[in-house]
Amino acid sequence: MKAKSLNTKSEKKLKLVIGVIFLLYLIVLSRAFYIQIIAGEDYVKRVLADFPKGRIIKITSYRGSILDKNGQPLAISLPTVSVYTFPKLIQNKEVLANRLSKILNTQESQILNILNSKYRFVWIARHVPESDKGLIEQAILDTDNSKGVGIQNDFKRFYPNKNVASNLIGFVGWDGKGLDGMEYALNKYLGGKPIDVMTLFAPKEGRMVLRPLSIEDAGTQNDVYLTIDMGVQSIVEDIKNKIVKDFNPKEVAIVVEDVKTGNILGMATYPDFDPNHYSQYPQRDWRNSAVTDVFEPGSVMKPFFLGYAMAKGYIHRGETCNAHGGKADFYGHEVTDVEHNGILTMSQILIVSSNVCAMKVASHLTREDAQNVVNLFNLVKPYNIVPGEQSGILPNFYYPINRMFATIGQGIAINA
């Protein structure tokens, strides 16, 4: 009986020990699950915040290209390197600053100030050409600074055509995210989110160890084709530059559209800028005035309203109009033509751009007709494709005189 009692007690103790071990295993497992899955990067960041030789930094990842309709590059990502340091670990500062200044084409005093910084981690240079990587590495080795200076591979956005279509394309910030133009509008498709990277000094290895915490966070990178045709765009840019040279205007906006598809083949504005160095230009030069500014379109409105009047049967192709020598009165407003026009056919009204006859035709249009013209051709509603696009401004079509003036592009404002 005693032996049986002892065996029972031993079994209970064994079960208790196994239970305690299993419980501890569950605690460790749940903690690991929390750190790796739930807390993840936040946990690592909290730990590194108290670690004197560790830091979380952000680097730029690859970003999809922006191309014209034929695949010509408008914006691409080039591989570069960035140089960083832990200033407290630097040796031979003057020699290192001298060597790096020659490679990076930066003043020696500027680099020396960085090396003397009180901060734990400092960037020496960002987005340096990858071809300089070997020279930088040699300078680090020669000055015995492998423990305090490191190199990180990253990417830099490059715009090969410089000012061409710059106001449309836009630019990215230092972190690779689009800030303006199509670069901003296409962030979701182009990707290139900054990646969090852990920097850690490893004494035994004598170098800096950089490890991406979650490279998947860079998102999906896709190339995007625009409807812009660089052949057309080049012609438009030449025309714009000639206008600027001959007339010295404050602004120029030129848009070329494929009338069959509605695709924009060319868009040029002035002022423009080089997106490779956008920060060197005033912000007003970044604006794409073709979409951000509205203006009275003038006689380009005549075909829309006259075509609608003909489609409604108010006028017919064979009809004629008397322009009264190019001058007439409408509700107390004297309207004139450039020429002293007489009897004109419907086609001739457009050819000579007669304001008098265009307004006579518009007298047939109702308030609903005028609004239908605006809606049918989407004249004032923004497409919300290019950032900053402004809505048009309409007059009150209740009044016949407003409908008439809108026909010749006055009293109505649209963007290019």
C-alpha positions in Angstrom: 0.0 0.0 0.0 2.9 2.3 0.8 4.6 1.7 -2.5 1.4 2.4 -4.3 0.9 5.7 -2.4 4.5 6.7 -3.3 4.0 6.0 -7.0 0.8 8.1 -6.9 2.7 11.1 -5.3 5.5 10.7 -7.9 3.1 10.8 -10.8 1.5 13.9 -9.4 4.8 15.6 -9.0 5.9 14.6 -12.5 2.6 15.9 -14.0 3.1 19.2 -12.1 6.6 19.6 -13.4 5.5 18.8 -16.9 2.6 21.3 -16.6 4.9 24.0 -15.3 7.4 23.4 -18.2 4.5 23.4 -20.7 3.1 26.7 -19.2 6.6 28.3 -19.5 6.8 27.1 -23.1 3.5 28.7 -23.9 4.6 32.0 -22.3 7.8 32.1 -24.3 6.0 31.1 -27.5 3.3 33.7 -27.0 6.0 36.4 -26.3 7.9 35.4 -29.4 4.6 35.5 -31.4 3.9 39.0 -30.0 7.4 40.3 -30.8 7.7 38.8 -34.3 4.1 39.1 -35.6 2.1 41.7 -33.6 4.7 44.2 -32.3 7.2 43.5 -35.1 9.1 46.6 -36.2 7.7 48.8 -33.3 9.2 46.5 -30.8 12.6 46.5 -32.5 12.4 50.3 -32.7 11.8 50.6 -29.0 14.7 48.4 -28.2 17.0 50.3 -30.6 16.0 53.6 -29.0 17.9 52.5 -25.9 20.8 50.9 -27.7 23.6 53.4 -28.2 24.9 51.8 -31.4 21.7 51.1 -33.2 19.2 53.1 -35.2 16.2 52.8 -37.6 16.7 54.7 -40.8 14.6 55.1 -43.9 16.1 54.4 -47.4 14.5 54.9 -50.8 13.5 51.8 -52.7 13.0 51.1 -56.4 10.1 53.0 -58.0 8.5 52.1 -61.3 9.2 54.2 -64.3 7.0 56.8 -66.0 7.1 56.3 -69.8 5.5 58.0 -72.8 3.1 56.1 -75.0 6.0 54.6 -77.0 8.1 53.6 -74.0 10.4 56.6 -73.9 11.5 57.2 -70.3 10.2 60.3 -68.6 11.1 59.4 -65.0 13.3 56.5 -63.9 15.0 55.2 -60.7 18.8 55.0 -60.8 20.8 52.9 -58.3 22.8 55.1 -56.0 24.5 54.8 -52.6 24.2 56.9 -49.4 27.0 57.4 -46.9 26.3 57.4 -43.1 28.2 57.6 -39.9 28.2 57.2 -36.1 30.3 60.3 -35.3 31.5 59.0 -31.9 33.3 56.1 -33.6 35.2 58.2 -36.2 39.0 58.2 -36.3 41.3 60.5 -38.3 38.5 62.9 -39.0 40.5 65.5 -40.9 42.0 62.9 -43.3 38.6 61.3 -43.9 36.9 64.6 -44.5 39.6 65.5 -47.0 39.3 62.2 -48.9 35.5 62.3 -49.0 35.3 65.9 -50.0 37.2 65.2 -53.2 35.0 62.2 -54.0 31.7 63.8 -53.1 32.6 67.2 -54.5 31.6 68.8 -51.2 33.5 71.3 -49.1 35.8 69.6 -46.6 34.6 71.9 -43.8 31.0 70.7 -44.4 31.9 67.1 -44.0 34.1 67.8 -41.0 31.1 69.5 -39.3 29.1 66.3 -39.9 31.8 64.1 -38.5 31.9 66.3 -35.4 28.1 66.1 -34.9 26.7 65.3 -31.5 24.0 63.1 -33.0 24.3 59.4 -32.7 23.7 58.8 -36.4 24.2 61.2 -39.3 24.0 61.0 -43.1 27.2 62.3 -44.8 25.8 62.2 -48.3 22.6 60.9 -50.0 22.1 59.5 -53.4 25.7 59.4 -54.6 26.4 57.9 -58.0 27.0 54.2 -57.7 30.3 54.5 -59.6 31.8 56.3 -56.6 31.1 53.5 -54.2 34.6 51.9 -54.7 36.4 55.2 -54.0 34.3 55.8 -50.9 35.0 52.3 -49.5 38.7 52.7 -50.1 38.7 56.1 -48.2 36.9 54.4 -45.3 39.5 51.5 -45.2 42.5 53.8 -45.6 41.4 56.0 -42.6 40.5 52.9 -40.5 36.8 53.9 -40.2 35.1 50.7 -41.1 33.5 50.7 -37.6 32.1 54.2 -37.9 31.2 54.8 -41.6 29.0 52.8 -43.8 27.4 52.7 -47.3 23.8 51.9 -48.0 22.5 51.0 -51.5 19.4 52.9 -52.5 17.8 54.7 -55.5 17.5 58.2 -56.9 14.8 59.5 -59.2 16.1 60.8 -62.5 14.4 62.8 -65.2 16.4 62.4 -68.4 14.5 65.1 -70.3 15.0 67.7 -67.6 12.5 70.6 -68.2 10.5 68.8 -70.9 6.9 68.2 -69.6 8.3 68.8 -66.1 5.1 70.5 -64.8 3.1 67.5 -65.9 5.5 64.8 -64.6 6.2 66.5 -61.3 8.9 65.1 -58.9 9.6 63.0 -55.8 11.0 63.9 -52.4 14.2 62.6 -50.7 12.3 59.5 -49.6 11.2 58.6 -53.1 7.5 59.5 -52.7 5.8 61.6 -55.4 5.1 65.1 -54.2 3.7 66.8 -57.3 2.4 66.1 -60.8 1.9 62.6 -62.1 4.6 61.4 -59.7 2.1 62.2 -56.9 -1.0 61.0 -58.7 0.6 57.6 -59.5 2.2 56.9 -56.1 -0.1 53.9 -55.6 1.0 52.3 -58.9 4.7 53.3 -59.0 5.5 52.2 -55.5 8.8 53.1 -54.1 7.8 53.6 -50.4 10.8 54.2 -48.1 12.0 51.1 -46.3 12.8 51.0 -42.6 16.3 49.6 -42.1 18.1 48.7 -38.8 21.6 50.0 -38.4 23.7 48.2 -35.8 27.4 48.3 -35.0 29.0 44.9 -34.8 32.3 45.1 -32.9 33.5 41.6 -33.8 32.9 42.1 -37.5 34.3 45.6 -37.5 31.6 47.1 -39.7 28.1 48.4 -39.8 25.3 45.8 -40.3 22.2 47.1 -42.1 19.2 44.8 -42.4 15.8 45.8 -43.9 13.1 45.1 -41.3 10.3 44.6 -43.9 11.3 45.0 -47.5 7.7 44.0 -48.5 6.6 47.4 -47.2 8.2 49.0 -50.3 4.9 48.1 -52.0 4.3 47.0 -55.6 6.4 48.8 -58.3 4.8 49.2 -61.7 5.9 51.0 -64.8 3.2 53.5 -66.0 2.7 54.6 -69.6 1.2 58.0 -70.2 -0.6 59.1 -73.4 2.1 61.7 -74.0 4.0 61.2 -77.3 7.6 62.6 -76.9 7.6 63.3 -80.6 4.6 65.6 -80.2 5.9 66.9 -76.9 9.2 68.0 -78.5 7.3 70.1 -81.1 5.1 71.6 -78.4 8.1 72.5 -76.3 9.8 74.2 -79.3 6.6 76.2 -79.9 6.4 77.2 -76.2 10.1 78.3 -76.2 9.6 80.4 -79.3 6.5 82.1 -77.7 8.5 82.9 -74.6 11.4 84.3 -76.6 9.3 86.4 -78.9 6.6 87.7 -76.5 8.0 87.3 -73.0 4.7 86.2 -71.5 4.1 85.5 -67.8 2.5 82.1 -68.6 2.1 79.8 -71.5 0.0 76.6 -71.6 -0.2 74.4 -74.7 -2.2 71.1 -74.9 -2.4 68.8 -77.9 -5.2 66.3 -77.9 -6.1 63.4 -80.2 -9.6 64.4 -81.2 -10.6 60.7 -82.0 -9.6 59.3 -78.6 -9.4 62.3 -76.3 -5.8 61.3 -75.3 -3.4 64.1 -74.4 -0.4 63.8 -76.7 1.5 66.9 -75.5 1.3 69.3 -72.6 3.8 72.1 -72.1 3.7 75.1 -69.7 5.8 78.1 -68.8 7.3 78.7 -66.3 8.9 75.3 -66.1 11.7 73.7 -64.1 14.1 70.8 -63.9 12.7 68.2 -61.6 16.2 66.8 -61.0 16.8 70.0 -59.0 13.2 71.1 -58.2 14.2 72.7 -54.8 16.3 75.3 -56.7 13.2 76.8 -58.3 10.4 78.9 -56.8 7.3 76.9 -56.1 5.2 78.9 -58.6 7.4 77.4 -61.3 6.2 73.9 -60.3 2.5 74.7 -61.2 1.0 73.1 -64.2 -0.9 76.1 -65.3 -2.6 74.1 -68.1 -4.8 72.6 -65.4 -4.4 74.8 -62.4 -5.4 78.1 -64.1 -8.7 79.0 -65.8 -9.2 81.6 -68.5 -11.7 82.9 -71.0 -11.3 80.5 -74.0 -12.5 82.9 -76.7 -13.5 81.8 -80.1 -12.6 78.1 -79.6 -16.0 77.8 -78.1 -17.8 78.6 -81.3 -17.7 75.1 -82.9 -19.2 73.6 -79.8 -22.2 75.9 -79.5 -22.8 76.2 -83.3 -22.5 72.4 -83.7 -25.0 71.8 -81.0 -27.5 74.4 -82.5 -27.2 72.6 -85.9 -27.7 69.2 -84.2 -30.8 70.4 -82.5 -32.1 71.7 -85.9 -32.1 75.4 -84.9 -30.0 76.1 -87.9 -29.1 74.2 -91.1 -26.0 73.8 -93.1 -27.3 75.8 -96.1 -28.4 78.8 -94.1 -26.7 82.1 -94.2 -26.2 84.9 -91.7 -25.9 88.7 -92.1 -23.0 90.0 -90.1 -24.0 93.6 -90.8 -20.5 94.7 -91.7 -19.1 93.1 -88.6 -21.0 95.1 -86.0 -24.3 94.5 -84.1 -26.0 95.3 -80.8 -27.1 92.6 -78.4 -29.1 93.7 -75.3 -27.2 97.0 -75.2 -23.8 95.4 -75.8 -22.0 96.3 -79.0 -20.3 93.3 -80.6 -17.8 93.5 -83.4 -15.9 91.2 -85.8 -12.3 91.6 -86.8 -13.4 92.0 -90.4 -16.3 93.9 -92.0 -18.2 90.7 -92.7 -21.4 90.5 -94.7 -23.4 87.5 -95.6 -21.8 84.3 -94.2 -22.6 80.6 -94.5 -22.4 78.4 -91.4 -18.9 77.2 -92.4 -17.8 80.8 -93.1 -18.9 81.9 -89.6 -16.2 79.6 -88.2 -13.6 80.3 -90.9 -13.7 84.1 -90.3 -14.6 83.6 -86.6 -17.5 86.0 -86.7 -18.7 87.1 -83.3 -21.8 88.7 -84.6 -23.2 85.7 -86.5 -22.1 83.3 -83.7 -24.1 85.3 -81.2 -27.1 85.4 -83.6 -27.0 81.6 -83.8 -26.7 81.4 -80.0 -30.0 83.4 -79.6 -31.8 80.2 -80.5 -30.3 78.3 -77.6 -32.2 77.8 -74.4 -30.8 77.7 -70.9 -30.9 73.9 -71.0 -29.2 73.9 -74.3 -26.3 75.9 -73.1 -25.9 73.7 -70.0 -26.0 70.6 -72.2 -23.2 71.9 -74.4 -21.0 72.4 -71.3 -21.9 68.9 -69.9 -21.7 67.1 -73.3 -18.1 68.2 -73.9 -17.1 68.2 -70.2 -15.9 71.8 -70.5 -15.8 72.7 -66.8 -15.9 69.5 -64.8 -12.4 68.4 -63.8 -11.2 64.9 -64.8 -9.2 64.6 -61.5 -6.3 62.9 -63.2 -3.6 65.6 -63.0 -3.2 67.0 -59.5 -4.4 70.6 -59.0 -6.9 70.5 -61.8 -9.4 73.4 -61.4 -13.1 73.4 -62.3 -14.4 75.8 -64.9 -16.5 78.9 -64.1 -19.9 79.3 -65.7 -22.2 82.4 -66.0 -25.9 82.2 -65.2 -27.4 80.7 -68.3 -30.8 82.0 -67.3 -30.0 85.2 -69.1 -29.9 85.0 -72.9 -27.0 87.5 -73.1 -24.8 85.2 -71.0 -25.6 82.3 -73.4 -24.6 84.4 -76.4 -21.3 85.6 -74.9 -20.4 82.1 -73.8 -20.7 81.1 -77.5 -17.8 83.3 -78.3 -15.9 82.2 -75.2 -16.5 85.3 -73.1 -18.0 85.2 -69.5 -17.0 81.6 -69.2 -13.7 80.2 -67.8 -12.1 76.8 -68.4 -8.6 75.3 -68.1 -6.5 74.3 -71.0 
